[in-house]
Amino acid sequence: MPAQPDRWCRLSAESIGWVPEEAGVFEVANLVRSILYVGRGDGNLRARLAEISGSTGLLPPMAGGFYFRFRLTSSEDEAFAGLVGAYQTRHDGRAPQLNGAGSQRDAA
């Protein structure tokens, strides 16, 4: 099934291929959908998801794999801040586990 905005999808090369090459934000979660990372597409969601999920990417090996959902937006910074803020509200001010572990562009 093609990846669709706001719907969880298994993070794989096949599902990433369905993601638009447009600006947006995304969340990456584990098997039980606990959010581990919030990111920006940097103008191309497909390329950014491929970058973080590659063998030298941000995501460590994990039993059960990873899942993602995305949202298209022309204002990545604003949408990113909203997703991270919502996460922090639900988690006593903490940022997602992997934010800041890789690139400064996705630091919370």
Secondary structure, 3 states (H helix, E strand, C coil): CCCCCCCCEECCHHHHCCCCCCCEEEEEECCCCCEEEEEECCCCHHHHHHHHHCCCCCCCCCCCCCEEEEEECCCHHHHHHHHHHHHHHHCCCCCCCCCCCCCHHHCC
